[in-house]
Amino acid sequence: MNLEKEFLGESLTQTERLYLNGLTQHDGYKVLVKLMDEACRIATQDVMKLDPEEDKYESKLKARSQRARNIAEFSVAILKSIKGNIEVSKQFKENEDNDRTSPATN
């Protein structure tokens, strides 16, 4: 499964989506994004630090590359899903507002 292409949280309620929106407005959200970026950077550096002349280089390269990829995919999936759920929430709100302002048809 490629998490970058997945939309997480399809089953979230409107209230939960509003919580995510509030989370992005909080100063701590920027710190969370920064921590995710740092985790990706550290994992990538760990791959780059490998010495091709080391014993078991190929297996270490494979394992560290996969770890870096997993961290990056997870981070992207979470951030994209937060944005996606916020967009769904806004669309839901707009539809709800339109329903209230539109005359009822019988």
N, C-alpha and C positions, 0 to 999 in steps of 0.2 A: 504494500500500500504506500503510495506516495502522499505523505501528509500535506505537501505543498498544494496539492490539488483538491484536498478534502475541505469541506465546509463543516466545521465542528459546531455543535450546538443547535442543530435543526429542531430539537425538541425543547429548547428553552422557552420559558413563558415570556410574555411581554414584560413582566416585572423584572425577570432575570436579565433580560436584554437592557432594560433601563439601568439596572445595577452596573452592567458593563459600561454603559455610556458614562455613568457617574464615575466609574473607576478611571476612565481616560481623562477626566477633568481634574483628577486628584494629582497633586505634585508627585506623589510616589509612583505614579504610572510611568513617568519619564525615567525614573530610577530603575524600574523593572525592565524597561526596554533597554536601558544602558547595561544592565546585568546580563540580559540575553545576548546582546552584542558582544560583551566581553567574553562570555562563555564560548561563543562561536570563534572569536579571535584566538583564545587560548587553545582551543581544540585544533584549529588550523595550524597554529604555531607548533603544536606538539607533533604534527605530521611533518612539518618543514624541518624540525630539529633532527629527524632521523638521519643517521649516517649510513649511506648505502654499503659501506664496508663492514657494518656490524653483522654479527651472527643473527640469523633469522630475520633479516631485513624485510624480506617479502611479506612474511606473516605479520610483522609489526606494522608495516606500511598499510596492509589491508585492514587490520584491526583499528588502527588510529584514524585512517581515512573514513571508515564506516562510522566511528564514533563522532567525528567532526560532522559528517553528513547528517547523522541522526539528530545531533544537537541543533544544527541549522534548520532542518526540516521541521522539527518540533517548534522551534521559536517562530518560524514563519507561519506555520499552521495556526498557532495560538493568536498571533497578531492579526493575521488575515481574518480569522474567524471572529475576533472581537470586532473588527471593522465591519465585517459582513453582517453580524448580528445587530450592530448599531444601525446599519442601513435598513435592515428588515424592520427594526423597531420604528424608525422614522417613517417608512412606508406604511406600516400598520397605523401609526398615529395619523398620517395624512388621510388614509382611507377612512379612519374612524371620524375624523373631523369633517370630511366630505359627506359621509353618511348623515351626520347630524345637521349639516347645513342644506343638504339636498331635500327638496320636497318629496314626501312619500308618494309613491305611485300605487294605486289600488286597482 
